[in-house]
Amino acid sequence: MDKVVITAALCGAGTFKWNNENVPYVPEEFAAEARKCYEAGAAIVHIHGRDPETGMPTPDLAITKRIIDAVRDAAPELIINMSTAIAPGLDPESRIKPIHDNLPELASFNSATMNFALVDHKDNSIITEIVFENTFSTMRFFADSLIELKVKPEIELYDFGGFYNIQLLNEQGNFFDPPHHYQLVFGVAGGVPFTPMTFSAFLSLLPPEATWSVCGVGREQIRAGMCAAALGGHVRVGLEDNTRTEAGEMAKGSYEQVAWAVRIVKAAGREIATPAEARAILSLPTK
């Protein structure tokens, strides 16, 4: 029976304690949350560095290293996936330096420059917005860096154009060896929403040997996760994407959403992958 890899995205760059008091800021909070997520069934944790005093996302190397070291000490079994987005307005060198310093097994690889906004769905107003810059030269720089470091990319697809950007880079050569791992992201304003059409269109594009996971923002987390569990994909949850439980209550932590993901995976007749099994499923490189 095929197994499902569950990722817990612990904080992101745009979720704060005023959104949910359980968003981690300090290394000890990251460590405790990562351990709870592992015990609940997660194989991967996705991490953005946070300034422990302000809670703002940061590329600071010393702060990031303390967070990563704390997570590794608390849950050494877990696969660590680090962000290369980190925070708005950073140059490519600042975005990749934490990867050089910490050598995670996975790192995000964003596939397009785009409008990136969060929306209040009560009135469709824009809460916050940026231009998320990922030019071809930036992607080439990140690809060269990750290949040298033997860090596998998690290719983030926010829309269909991102997929074709990746195909162009692949055809140029000196790109990542297959099988590629894709994260299908739904619900960011500037990207695609989750609908049966967008979901099936993404799946129709992916190479047969590829692995894929879904990430849904806010209410999209539930729908995307359920469909991925039923149709052969992997599932990402966590306070980065959604501050609430499936019942609409404020989540006590990302681990509570991991427990929900475990339930839907089992309801779909599949099993949960351990971190060791996830490494094999995702063809992670041996360092």
Backbone as JSON, one array per atom type, in Angstrom:
{
  "sequence": "MDKVVITAALCGAGTFKWNNENVPYVPEEFAAEARKCYEAGAAIVHIHGRDPETGMPTPDLAITKRIIDAVRDAAPELIINMSTAIAPGLDPESRIKPIHDNLPELASFNSATMNFALVDHKDNSIITEIVFENTFSTMRFFADSLIELKVKPEIELYDFGGFYNIQLLNEQGNFFDPPHHYQLVFGVAGGVPFTPMTFSAFLSLLPPEATWSVCGVGREQIRAGMCAAALGGHVRVGLEDNTRTEAGEMAKGSYEQVAWAVRIVKAAGREIATPAEARAILSLPTK",
  "N": [[0.85, -1.2, 0.0], [0.58, 2.24, -0.88], [2.23, 4.96, 0.72], [1.74, 7.97, 2.63], [3.35, 11.06, 2.79], [3.56, 13.37, 5.28], [3.8, 16.81, 5.73], [4.61, 19.38, 8.01], [4.19, 22.74, 8.13], [5.57, 25.14, 9.94], [5.47, 27.93, 10.54], [5.91, 29.95, 8.51], [6.13, 33.1, 6.67], [4.22, 34.98, 7.02], [2.4, 34.57, 9.05], [1.45, 35.23, 12.35], [1.77, 35.64, 15.96], [-0.4, 37.17, 16.67], [-2.26, 36.28, 14.91], [-2.48, 33.6, 15.59], [-1.77, 32.39, 18.68], [-0.06, 30.29, 18.96], [1.9, 30.18, 17.04], [5.27, 29.57, 16.35], [8.1, 31.42, 17.56], [10.59, 31.48, 18.91], [13.58, 29.44, 19.35], [13.06, 27.31, 21.18], [10.3, 27.03, 21.05], [9.94, 26.29, 18.38], [11.27, 23.82, 18.49], [9.73, 22.32, 20.34], [7.26, 22.27, 19.0], [7.94, 20.98, 16.62], [8.62, 18.43, 17.59], [6.14, 17.58, 18.61], [4.72, 17.48, 16.22], [6.08, 15.46, 14.86], [5.52, 13.28, 16.55], [2.8, 13.17, 16.13], [2.62, 12.33, 13.53], [3.95, 13.51, 11.37], [6.44, 13.6, 8.8], [8.11, 15.49, 7.81], [9.26, 18.78, 8.54], [8.65, 22.12, 7.7], [10.43, 25.11, 7.58], [10.73, 28.54, 8.37], [12.97, 31.06, 9.34], [12.59, 33.01, 12.32], [12.69, 36.15, 13.95], [13.39, 36.16, 17.33], [12.55, 38.16, 19.08], [10.92, 40.05, 17.77], [9.34, 38.5, 16.14], [9.31, 38.65, 13.43], [9.94, 37.46, 10.06], [13.21, 36.3, 9.22], [16.48, 36.36, 7.68], [18.67, 36.02, 9.21], [21.65, 34.47, 10.04], [22.67, 33.36, 12.43], [20.42, 33.28, 14.12], [18.73, 31.6, 12.62], [20.24, 29.25, 12.58], [20.2, 28.52, 15.28], [17.52, 27.85, 15.56], [17.23, 25.68, 13.75], [19.09, 23.86, 14.8], [17.91, 23.39, 17.29], [15.53, 22.13, 16.55], [16.55, 19.83, 15.32], [17.76, 18.62, 17.52], [15.54, 18.08, 19.12], [13.9, 16.46, 17.58], [15.35, 14.33, 15.98], [14.79, 12.51, 14.0], [13.24, 13.68, 12.05], [12.75, 15.03, 8.72], [14.12, 17.98, 7.53], [12.89, 20.79, 5.93], [13.76, 23.67, 4.44], [12.96, 27.11, 3.9], [13.51, 29.0, 0.92], [12.43, 31.35, 0.32], [11.95, 32.96, 2.56], [11.61, 35.84, 3.45], [9.98, 38.91, 2.39], [11.6, 40.96, -0.11], [14.32, 40.27, -0.05], [17.64, 39.72, -1.37], [18.86, 37.26, -3.77], [21.2, 36.0, -2.77], [21.05, 36.36, 0.03], [18.83, 34.83, 0.51], [19.66, 32.24, 0.01], [21.79, 31.71, 1.7], [21.17, 30.68, 4.37], [20.61, 28.03, 3.7], [23.07, 27.05, 2.82], [24.41, 27.18, 5.29], [23.05, 25.38, 6.98], [22.32, 23.03, 5.66], [19.84, 21.48, 4.97], [17.73, 18.62, 4.19], [15.79, 19.07, 2.31], [14.7, 21.86, 0.33], [12.73, 24.74, -0.39], [11.8, 25.58, -3.75], [11.02, 28.06, -5.67], [8.88, 28.8, -8.4], [8.24, 30.93, -10.1], [7.99, 34.45, -10.8], [5.63, 36.52, -9.22], [2.48, 38.14, -8.38], [1.75, 38.12, -4.98], [-0.43, 37.58, -2.54], [-2.39, 37.84, 0.46], [-5.75, 37.26, 1.33], [-8.69, 38.58, 2.81], [-11.39, 36.7, 3.1], [-13.91, 37.37, 3.88], [-14.66, 39.84, 2.89], [-13.21, 40.01, 0.61], [-11.0, 41.68, 0.61], [-7.6, 42.83, 0.29], [-5.16, 41.7, 2.43], [-2.38, 41.72, 2.79], [0.33, 42.27, 0.5], [2.83, 41.4, -1.93], [5.34, 41.62, -4.53], [6.52, 38.69, -5.52], [9.57, 37.74, -6.2], [11.07, 35.74, -8.54], [13.04, 35.32, -10.77], [14.25, 33.98, -13.94], [17.05, 33.98, -13.85], [17.48, 34.06, -11.1], [16.31, 31.62, -10.34], [18.02, 29.9, -11.71], [20.42, 30.4, -10.34], [19.71, 29.49, -7.76], [19.24, 26.79, -8.38], [21.81, 25.9, -9.19], [23.14, 26.24, -6.76], [21.76, 24.5, -4.96], [22.17, 22.03, -6.2], [24.95, 21.79, -5.96], [25.13, 21.64, -3.17], [23.81, 19.31, -2.63], [21.12, 19.28, -1.9], [17.78, 18.54, -2.03], [15.3, 19.94, -4.17], [12.07, 21.19, -3.33], [9.71, 21.76, -5.51], [7.82, 24.54, -5.97], [4.66, 25.1, -7.12], [2.58, 27.59, -8.04], [0.93, 28.33, -10.0], [0.06, 27.46, -13.43], [1.96, 28.41, -15.2], [4.33, 28.37, -13.76], [5.05, 25.67, -13.84], [5.81, 25.35, -16.52], [7.97, 27.08, -16.61], [9.79, 25.63, -15.1], [10.14, 23.43, -16.8], [11.44, 24.66, -18.94], [13.9, 25.42, -17.73], [14.81, 22.86, -17.15], [15.17, 21.81, -19.71], [17.27, 23.32, -20.55], [19.42, 22.15, -19.41], [21.81, 20.85, -16.94], [20.25, 20.73, -14.63], [18.07, 19.77, -11.93], [18.26, 16.31, -11.1], [15.85, 13.89, -12.12], [13.67, 11.77, -10.08], [11.5, 14.6, -9.87], [10.18, 16.58, -7.16], [7.11, 17.99, -6.47], [5.3, 20.74, -5.11], [2.0, 21.52, -4.93], [0.42, 24.45, -4.83], [-2.32, 26.03, -3.46], [-4.66, 28.71, -3.3], [-3.3, 31.1, -2.73], [-3.6, 34.51, -3.37], [-3.05, 35.6, -6.55], [-2.02, 33.29, -7.38], [-3.42, 30.07, -8.17], [-6.77, 29.1, -7.23], [-8.13, 26.36, -5.27], [-9.81, 24.06, -7.13], [-11.77, 21.44, -8.65], [-11.0, 21.5, -11.36], [-8.53, 22.98, -11.46], [-6.94, 21.4, -9.84], [-6.94, 18.87, -11.17], [-5.81, 19.69, -13.57], [-3.19, 20.43, -12.85], [-2.25, 17.86, -12.09], [-2.33, 16.57, -14.53], [-0.19, 17.65, -15.84], [2.14, 16.84, -14.57], [5.17, 14.89, -14.62], [5.18, 11.31, -14.98], [6.88, 9.98, -13.2], [7.23, 11.72, -11.14], [6.92, 12.93, -7.74], [4.38, 14.32, -5.62], [2.85, 16.89, -3.63], [0.32, 18.61, -1.74], [-0.51, 21.96, -0.87], [-2.6, 23.98, 0.82], [-3.99, 27.17, 1.27], [-5.51, 28.62, 4.06], [-8.91, 27.95, 3.98], [-8.61, 26.3, 1.85], [-6.85, 24.33, 2.56], [-8.11, 22.08, 3.68], [-9.76, 20.96, 1.64], [-7.9, 20.48, -0.45], [-6.07, 18.77, 0.84], [-7.66, 16.53, 1.45], [-8.31, 15.58, -1.12], [-5.77, 15.0, -2.18], [-4.93, 12.96, -0.45], [-6.71, 10.97, -1.18], [-6.08, 10.52, -3.83], [-3.46, 9.76, -4.33], [-1.41, 11.51, -3.65], [0.75, 13.55, -1.53], [0.65, 15.33, 1.64], [0.53, 18.59, 2.93], [0.32, 20.45, 5.92], [-0.23, 22.89, 8.54], [0.53, 25.83, 10.58], [1.58, 27.87, 9.06], [0.02, 27.94, 6.78], [-2.65, 27.81, 7.53], [-4.53, 28.82, 10.23], [-6.38, 27.51, 11.7], [-8.4, 24.68, 12.83], [-9.97, 21.82, 11.21], [-12.53, 22.06, 12.06], [-12.92, 24.72, 12.32], [-12.02, 25.96, 14.57], [-9.54, 27.73, 16.54], [-6.31, 26.55, 16.01], [-4.36, 24.51, 18.18], [-1.78, 24.13, 17.56], [0.53, 23.3, 14.9], [0.68, 20.59, 15.03], [-1.86, 19.67, 15.64], [-3.2, 19.87, 13.26], [-1.68, 18.06, 11.79], [-2.52, 15.68, 13.01], [-5.17, 15.64, 12.1], [-4.64, 15.32, 9.34], [-3.56, 12.75, 9.37], [-5.83, 11.29, 10.02], [-7.46, 11.65, 7.72], [-5.9, 10.48, 5.78], [-5.85, 7.81, 6.59], [-8.59, 7.3, 6.34], [-8.76, 7.33, 3.63], [-7.71, 4.94, 3.01], [-4.97, 4.6, 3.06], [-1.54, 4.61, 4.29], [0.63, 6.1, 6.8], [3.72, 7.63, 6.12], [6.85, 7.06, 7.62], [9.63, 9.16, 8.67], [11.99, 7.89, 7.65], [10.92, 6.26, 5.64], [9.83, 8.27, 4.07], [12.13, 9.51, 3.1], [13.0, 7.63, 1.24], [10.77, 7.51, -0.48], [10.76, 10.11, -1.57], [13.17, 10.16, -2.79], [15.52, 11.26, -1.61], [18.73, 12.8, -1.56], [21.76, 11.13, -0.59], [23.94, 12.27, 1.83]],
  "CA": [[0.0, 0.0, 0.0], [1.4, 3.45, -0.93], [2.21, 5.71, 1.97], [1.61, 9.41, 2.5], [4.3, 11.89, 3.51], [2.91, 14.57, 5.83], [4.67, 17.93, 6.08], [4.07, 20.43, 8.88], [4.81, 24.05, 7.92], [5.37, 25.59, 11.31], [5.16, 29.35, 10.78], [5.91, 30.79, 7.32], [6.6, 34.48, 6.8], [3.11, 35.91, 7.14], [1.49, 34.21, 10.14], [2.05, 35.75, 13.57], [1.06, 35.27, 17.18], [-1.7, 37.84, 16.74], [-3.17, 35.42, 14.16], [-2.63, 32.4, 16.42], [-0.73, 32.52, 19.71], [0.82, 29.11, 18.96], [2.93, 30.3, 16.01], [6.56, 29.62, 17.05], [9.08, 32.48, 17.28], [11.9, 31.22, 19.51], [14.02, 28.06, 19.08], [12.4, 26.33, 22.05], [8.95, 26.82, 20.53], [10.1, 25.48, 17.17], [11.65, 22.47, 18.87], [8.58, 21.64, 20.95], [6.23, 22.05, 17.98], [8.44, 19.95, 15.7], [8.51, 17.14, 18.26], [4.72, 17.22, 18.63], [4.32, 17.13, 14.85], [6.64, 14.13, 14.59], [4.76, 12.28, 17.31], [1.46, 13.08, 15.56], [2.67, 11.63, 12.25], [4.66, 14.23, 10.31], [7.79, 13.15, 8.43], [8.86, 16.67, 7.4], [8.86, 20.1, 9.01], [9.08, 23.21, 6.84], [10.83, 26.12, 8.55], [11.23, 29.89, 8.11], [13.54, 31.67, 10.54], [11.86, 34.14, 12.92], [13.37, 36.91, 14.99], [12.73, 35.76, 18.58], [12.01, 39.31, 19.8], [9.85, 40.71, 17.02], [8.53, 37.52, 15.42], [9.37, 38.88, 11.99], [10.81, 36.52, 9.35], [14.57, 36.81, 9.14], [17.53, 35.51, 7.11], [19.82, 36.06, 10.12], [22.22, 33.12, 10.05], [22.8, 32.85, 13.8], [19.07, 32.96, 14.6], [18.24, 30.42, 11.89], [20.97, 28.06, 13.02], [19.69, 28.1, 16.6], [16.22, 27.2, 15.35], [17.44, 24.38, 13.1], [19.76, 22.98, 15.77], [16.94, 23.01, 18.32], [14.62, 21.14, 15.96], [17.3, 18.58, 15.14], [17.95, 18.0, 18.84], [14.25, 17.64, 19.66], [13.3, 15.42, 16.73], [16.4, 14.04, 15.0], [14.3, 11.66, 12.92], [12.51, 14.46, 11.06], [13.35, 15.68, 7.56], [13.95, 19.42, 7.59], [12.7, 21.49, 4.67], [13.92, 25.09, 4.72], [12.47, 28.06, 2.91], [14.41, 29.92, 0.23], [11.73, 32.62, 0.18], [12.3, 33.55, 3.87], [10.9, 37.09, 3.74], [9.96, 39.79, 1.22], [12.62, 41.99, -0.35], [15.7, 39.8, 0.09], [18.33, 39.35, -2.59], [19.03, 35.8, -3.85], [22.29, 35.52, -1.91], [20.54, 36.28, 1.4], [17.84, 33.76, 0.58], [20.27, 30.9, -0.08], [22.83, 31.52, 2.71], [20.79, 29.74, 5.43], [20.71, 26.66, 3.19], [24.51, 26.72, 2.9], [24.84, 27.03, 6.68], [22.33, 24.35, 7.73], [22.25, 21.82, 4.83], [18.66, 20.64, 5.14], [17.56, 17.62, 3.14], [14.91, 19.66, 1.31], [14.53, 23.32, 0.37], [11.73, 25.19, -1.36], [12.3, 26.13, -5.01], [9.85, 28.76, -6.19], [8.96, 28.59, -9.85], [7.79, 32.05, -10.92], [7.72, 35.77, -10.23], [4.17, 36.6, -9.18], [1.77, 38.8, -7.29], [1.55, 37.18, -3.86], [-1.23, 38.32, -1.58], [-3.33, 37.15, 1.34], [-7.05, 37.9, 1.18], [-9.76, 38.37, 3.79], [-12.48, 36.2, 2.28], [-15.18, 37.93, 4.32], [-15.01, 40.95, 1.99], [-12.28, 39.93, -0.52], [-9.99, 42.72, 0.67], [-6.21, 42.37, 0.36], [-4.58, 41.91, 3.76], [-0.99, 42.1, 2.53], [0.74, 41.83, -0.82], [4.19, 41.66, -2.4], [5.75, 40.96, -5.76], [7.42, 37.6, -5.13], [10.48, 37.74, -7.35], [11.83, 34.52, -8.84], [13.37, 35.4, -12.19], [14.98, 32.81, -14.43], [18.42, 34.02, -13.35], [17.43, 33.67, -9.69], [16.08, 30.18, -10.27], [19.26, 29.23, -12.14], [21.35, 30.53, -9.22], [19.29, 28.56, -6.71], [19.46, 25.42, -8.84], [23.24, 25.61, -9.11], [23.51, 26.15, -5.34], [21.19, 23.29, -4.35], [22.86, 20.88, -6.78], [26.27, 21.72, -5.32], [24.97, 21.28, -1.76], [23.07, 18.04, -2.56], [19.84, 19.53, -1.23], [16.71, 18.32, -3.01], [14.3, 21.0, -4.2], [10.63, 21.0, -3.39], [9.36, 22.74, -6.53], [6.54, 25.12, -5.59], [3.85, 25.54, -8.25], [1.45, 28.43, -7.65], [0.06, 28.38, -11.18], [0.55, 26.56, -14.47], [3.16, 28.98, -15.79], [5.5, 27.91, -13.02], [5.45, 24.35, -14.34], [6.52, 25.49, -17.79], [9.27, 27.66, -16.28], [10.65, 24.51, -14.67], [10.46, 22.63, -17.98], [12.46, 25.4, -19.69], [15.18, 25.25, -17.04], [15.2, 21.47, -17.3], [15.63, 21.61, -21.07], [18.56, 24.01, -20.71], [20.44, 21.25, -18.89], [22.4, 21.11, -15.63], [19.15, 20.97, -13.7], [17.94, 18.7, -10.94], [17.97, 14.97, -11.61], [14.54, 13.33, -11.73], [12.32, 12.34, -10.11], [11.27, 15.86, -9.18], [9.09, 16.62, -6.17], [6.35, 19.22, -6.65], [4.29, 21.17, -4.15], [0.93, 22.22, -5.61], [-0.01, 25.45, -3.85], [-3.64, 26.56, -3.79], [-5.28, 29.67, -2.42], [-2.61, 32.38, -2.66], [-4.08, 35.45, -4.38], [-1.94, 35.71, -7.5], [-1.91, 31.92, -7.87], [-4.72, 29.46, -8.51], [-7.55, 28.53, -6.13], [-8.37, 24.92, -5.39], [-11.05, 23.6, -7.74], [-11.51, 20.19, -9.35], [-10.3, 21.76, -12.61], [-7.11, 23.33, -11.27], [-6.26, 20.23, -9.28], [-6.73, 17.86, -12.22], [-4.9, 20.25, -14.57], [-1.84, 20.24, -12.32], [-1.87, 16.45, -12.15], [-2.14, 16.19, -15.94], [1.09, 18.18, -16.31], [3.3, 16.29, -13.88], [5.76, 13.66, -15.17], [4.68, 10.13, -14.25], [7.79, 9.55, -12.13], [7.31, 12.76, -10.12], [6.1, 12.89, -6.53], [3.71, 15.61, -5.44], [2.14, 17.17, -2.39], [-0.54, 19.78, -1.84], [-0.49, 22.98, 0.17], [-3.76, 24.85, 0.65], [-4.01, 28.3, 2.19], [-6.8, 28.83, 4.7], [-9.94, 26.93, 3.79], [-8.19, 25.37, 0.79], [-6.06, 23.25, 3.15], [-8.94, 20.91, 3.93], [-10.18, 20.36, 0.38], [-6.73, 19.98, -1.17], [-5.53, 17.64, 1.57], [-8.53, 15.36, 1.3], [-8.19, 15.05, -2.49], [-4.45, 14.41, -2.33], [-4.91, 11.69, 0.27], [-7.49, 9.98, -1.91], [-5.66, 10.34, -5.22], [-2.08, 9.33, -4.49], [-0.42, 12.54, -3.34], [1.19, 13.77, -0.16], [-0.16, 16.39, 2.25], [1.15, 19.57, 3.83], [-0.55, 21.22, 6.81], [0.58, 23.72, 9.43], [0.07, 27.18, 10.87], [1.95, 28.76, 7.96], [-1.02, 27.97, 5.75], [-4.01, 27.84, 8.08], [-4.41, 28.94, 11.69], [-7.53, 26.86, 12.34], [-8.64, 23.26, 12.62], [-11.02, 21.54, 10.22], [-13.81, 22.46, 12.64], [-12.97, 26.17, 12.35], [-11.5, 26.48, 15.83], [-8.13, 28.09, 16.51], [-5.49, 25.35, 16.23], [-3.42, 24.55, 19.29], [-0.46, 24.04, 16.97], [0.54, 22.57, 13.63], [0.52, 19.17, 15.32], [-3.28, 19.33, 15.63], [-3.53, 19.67, 11.85], [-1.06, 16.78, 11.41], [-3.43, 14.62, 13.47], [-6.28, 15.61, 11.13], [-4.14, 14.73, 8.1], [-3.45, 11.3, 9.6], [-7.18, 10.71, 9.97], [-7.99, 11.59, 6.35], [-5.08, 9.49, 5.05], [-6.36, 6.47, 6.95], [-9.92, 7.17, 5.76], [-8.55, 7.08, 2.2], [-7.16, 3.59, 2.85], [-3.52, 4.65, 2.91], [-0.79, 4.61, 5.54], [1.49, 7.26, 7.03], [5.14, 7.36, 5.94], [7.81, 7.51, 8.61], [10.69, 9.93, 8.02], [12.87, 7.02, 6.87], [10.19, 5.88, 4.43], [9.69, 9.48, 3.26], [13.39, 9.73, 2.38], [13.0, 6.74, 0.08], [9.69, 7.93, -1.4], [11.13, 11.36, -2.22], [14.5, 9.99, -3.41], [16.41, 12.28, -1.07], [20.14, 12.44, -1.77], [22.58, 10.73, 0.56], [25.05, 13.2, 1.99]],
  "C": [[0.88, 1.25, 0.0], [1.19, 4.28, 0.32], [2.25, 7.21, 1.69], [2.63, 10.11, 3.38], [3.57, 13.15, 3.97], [3.99, 15.58, 6.22], [3.92, 18.88, 6.99], [4.87, 21.7, 8.65], [4.54, 24.9, 9.16], [4.99, 27.06, 11.46], [5.09, 30.2, 9.53], [6.44, 32.18, 7.6], [5.47, 35.45, 7.1], [2.09, 35.57, 8.21], [2.17, 34.55, 11.46], [1.21, 35.35, 14.79], [-0.26, 36.02, 17.32], [-2.74, 37.15, 15.85], [-3.5, 34.15, 14.94], [-1.48, 32.39, 17.41], [0.27, 31.37, 19.69], [1.85, 29.11, 17.83], [4.29, 30.42, 16.7], [7.43, 30.8, 16.59], [10.48, 32.09, 17.74], [12.28, 29.75, 19.3], [13.3, 27.01, 19.91], [10.98, 26.02, 21.57], [8.99, 25.99, 19.25], [10.38, 24.03, 17.52], [10.47, 21.69, 19.43], [7.52, 21.32, 19.91], [6.66, 20.96, 17.0], [8.31, 18.56, 16.31], [7.05, 16.67, 18.29], [4.24, 16.79, 17.24], [4.85, 15.75, 14.47], [5.83, 13.06, 15.3], [3.34, 12.11, 16.76], [1.44, 12.39, 14.19], [3.39, 12.33, 11.12], [6.03, 13.59, 10.07], [8.71, 14.33, 8.13], [8.35, 17.88, 8.17], [9.47, 21.15, 8.08], [9.27, 24.43, 7.72], [11.26, 27.42, 7.87], [11.83, 30.4, 9.41], [12.7, 32.84, 11.01], [12.74, 34.84, 13.95], [12.67, 36.63, 16.32], [12.1, 36.93, 19.35], [10.82, 39.93, 19.09], [8.89, 39.73, 16.35], [8.57, 37.67, 13.92], [10.26, 37.84, 11.32], [12.19, 37.13, 9.13], [15.5, 35.83, 8.45], [18.75, 35.41, 8.02], [20.37, 34.64, 10.33], [22.32, 32.54, 11.45], [21.43, 32.45, 14.36], [18.57, 31.68, 13.93], [18.94, 29.16, 12.36], [20.5, 27.58, 14.39], [18.36, 27.37, 16.47], [16.42, 25.79, 14.78], [18.1, 23.4, 14.06], [18.79, 22.5, 16.84], [15.97, 21.97, 17.79], [15.33, 19.8, 15.78], [17.53, 17.87, 16.47], [16.64, 17.4, 19.36], [13.66, 16.48, 18.88], [14.29, 15.05, 15.62], [15.93, 13.19, 13.84], [13.73, 12.48, 11.75], [13.38, 14.91, 9.89], [13.09, 17.17, 7.7], [13.91, 19.99, 6.18], [12.76, 22.97, 4.98], [13.43, 25.95, 3.57], [13.63, 28.78, 2.24], [13.69, 31.23, -0.11], [12.07, 33.51, 1.37], [11.44, 34.75, 4.2], [10.91, 37.97, 2.51], [11.2, 40.67, 1.13], [14.06, 41.55, -0.24], [16.32, 39.51, -1.27], [18.58, 37.84, -2.6], [20.11, 35.26, -2.93], [21.83, 35.39, -0.46], [19.55, 35.14, 1.57], [18.48, 32.37, 0.59], [21.29, 30.65, 1.04], [22.41, 30.58, 3.85], [20.83, 28.28, 4.99], [22.16, 26.2, 3.24], [24.91, 26.39, 4.33], [24.26, 25.8, 7.37], [22.14, 23.03, 6.98], [21.04, 20.94, 5.16], [18.59, 19.61, 4.03], [16.69, 18.13, 2.0], [14.94, 21.18, 1.45], [13.5, 23.71, -0.69], [12.42, 25.8, -2.58], [11.1, 26.74, -5.72], [9.98, 28.98, -7.69], [8.57, 29.78, -10.7], [7.8, 33.34, -10.11], [6.21, 36.0, -10.31], [3.7, 37.65, -8.18], [1.5, 37.76, -6.22], [0.82, 37.95, -2.78], [-2.07, 37.38, -0.73], [-4.62, 37.96, 1.37], [-7.95, 37.59, 2.37], [-11.01, 37.97, 3.0], [-13.86, 36.67, 2.75], [-15.64, 39.05, 3.37], [-14.1, 41.03, 0.77], [-11.26, 41.08, -0.54], [-8.6, 42.11, 0.79], [-5.65, 42.71, 1.74], [-3.14, 42.39, 3.62], [-0.59, 41.58, 1.17], [2.19, 42.22, -1.1], [4.29, 41.19, -3.85], [6.83, 39.96, -5.36], [8.33, 37.32, -6.32], [11.28, 36.45, -7.44], [12.08, 34.49, -10.34], [14.08, 34.13, -12.63], [16.42, 32.81, -13.92], [18.49, 33.64, -11.87], [17.23, 32.17, -9.55], [17.32, 29.4, -10.69], [20.3, 29.25, -11.02], [20.99, 29.57, -8.09], [19.53, 27.11, -7.13], [20.93, 25.03, -8.73], [23.67, 25.41, -7.66], [23.02, 24.85, -4.72], [21.84, 22.03, -4.91], [24.23, 20.7, -6.13], [26.16, 21.21, -3.88], [24.31, 19.92, -1.56], [21.82, 18.18, -1.69], [18.75, 19.39, -2.28], [15.71, 19.47, -2.99], [12.89, 20.46, -4.05], [10.13, 22.12, -4.3], [7.95, 23.24, -6.27], [5.83, 25.63, -6.84], [2.62, 26.29, -7.75], [0.46, 28.59, -8.8], [0.72, 27.54, -12.28], [1.8, 27.1, -15.16], [4.42, 28.54, -15.09], [5.99, 26.55, -13.49], [6.26, 24.48, -15.62], [7.86, 26.22, -17.62], [10.26, 26.56, -15.89], [11.05, 23.66, -15.86], [11.52, 23.33, -18.82], [13.83, 25.24, -19.04], [15.7, 23.82, -17.2], [15.78, 21.22, -18.69], [16.96, 22.31, -21.35], [19.72, 23.14, -20.22], [21.01, 21.72, -17.57], [21.33, 21.52, -14.63], [19.06, 19.78, -12.77], [17.63, 17.36, -11.62], [16.56, 14.56, -11.22], [14.73, 12.15, -10.8], [12.23, 13.64, -9.32], [10.12, 15.72, -8.19], [8.43, 17.98, -6.25], [5.4, 19.46, -5.49], [3.25, 21.99, -4.91], [0.27, 23.15, -4.61], [-1.32, 26.08, -4.31], [-4.05, 27.64, -2.79], [-4.53, 30.95, -2.17], [-3.21, 33.29, -3.73], [-2.9, 35.84, -5.26], [-1.61, 34.36, -8.08], [-3.3, 31.38, -8.17], [-5.44, 29.02, -7.23], [-7.65, 27.02, -6.3], [-9.76, 24.7, -5.97], [-10.76, 22.24, -8.35], [-10.73, 20.39, -10.65], [-8.83, 22.07, -12.4], [-6.32, 22.16, -10.73], [-5.95, 19.21, -10.37], [-5.78, 18.38, -13.29], [-3.45, 20.13, -14.11], [-1.4, 18.78, -12.49], [-1.61, 16.0, -13.58], [-0.79, 16.64, -16.47], [2.28, 17.41, -15.76], [3.84, 15.04, -14.57], [5.32, 12.45, -14.35], [5.57, 9.7, -13.1], [7.86, 10.55, -10.98], [6.5, 12.39, -8.88], [5.5, 14.28, -6.33], [2.96, 15.67, -4.12], [1.25, 18.37, -2.63], [-0.38, 20.67, -0.62], [-1.67, 23.89, -0.1], [-3.78, 25.93, 1.7], [-5.41, 28.47, 2.75], [-7.73, 27.65, 4.45], [-9.56, 25.93, 2.71], [-7.4, 24.19, 1.35], [-6.86, 21.97, 3.28], [-9.28, 20.2, 2.62], [-9.0, 19.75, -0.37], [-6.17, 18.74, -0.48], [-6.35, 16.38, 1.4], [-8.38, 14.74, -0.1], [-6.83, 14.41, -2.71], [-4.37, 13.06, -1.64], [-5.63, 10.61, -0.51], [-6.89, 9.62, -3.26], [-4.15, 10.16, -5.4], [-1.01, 10.36, -4.18], [-0.02, 12.54, -1.88], [0.56, 15.08, 0.34], [0.7, 17.28, 3.13], [0.06, 20.27, 4.63], [0.35, 22.14, 7.62], [0.09, 25.14, 9.53], [0.55, 28.19, 9.85], [0.78, 28.99, 7.01], [-2.42, 28.22, 6.3], [-3.9, 27.86, 9.6], [-5.47, 28.16, 12.44], [-7.58, 25.35, 12.08], [-9.71, 23.08, 11.56], [-12.4, 21.94, 10.74], [-13.96, 23.98, 12.74], [-12.49, 26.79, 13.64], [-10.03, 26.82, 15.69], [-7.28, 26.86, 16.86], [-4.54, 25.55, 17.4], [-1.98, 24.47, 18.82], [-0.57, 23.31, 15.65], [0.29, 21.08, 13.86], [-0.94, 18.74, 15.3], [-3.75, 19.1, 14.18], [-2.87, 18.4, 11.31], [-1.97, 15.63, 11.81], [-4.64, 14.51, 12.55], [-5.84, 14.96, 9.83], [-4.0, 13.21, 8.22], [-4.82, 10.66, 9.47], [-7.69, 10.62, 8.53], [-7.19, 10.6, 5.5], [-5.6, 8.08, 5.34], [-7.76, 6.25, 6.38], [-9.84, 6.87, 4.26], [-7.94, 5.7, 1.94], [-5.67, 3.55, 2.64], [-2.86, 4.71, 4.29], [0.13, 5.82, 5.59], [2.96, 6.85, 6.88], [5.94, 7.87, 7.14], [8.84, 8.4, 7.92], [11.64, 9.07, 7.17], [12.2, 6.59, 5.56], [10.02, 7.08, 3.5], [10.98, 9.76, 2.48], [13.47, 8.86, 1.14], [11.96, 7.17, -0.95], [10.1, 9.14, -2.21], [12.52, 11.32, -2.87], [15.47, 11.06, -2.93], [17.86, 11.85, -1.22], [20.82, 12.04, -0.46], [23.77, 11.67, 0.65], [26.31, 12.46, 2.41]]
}
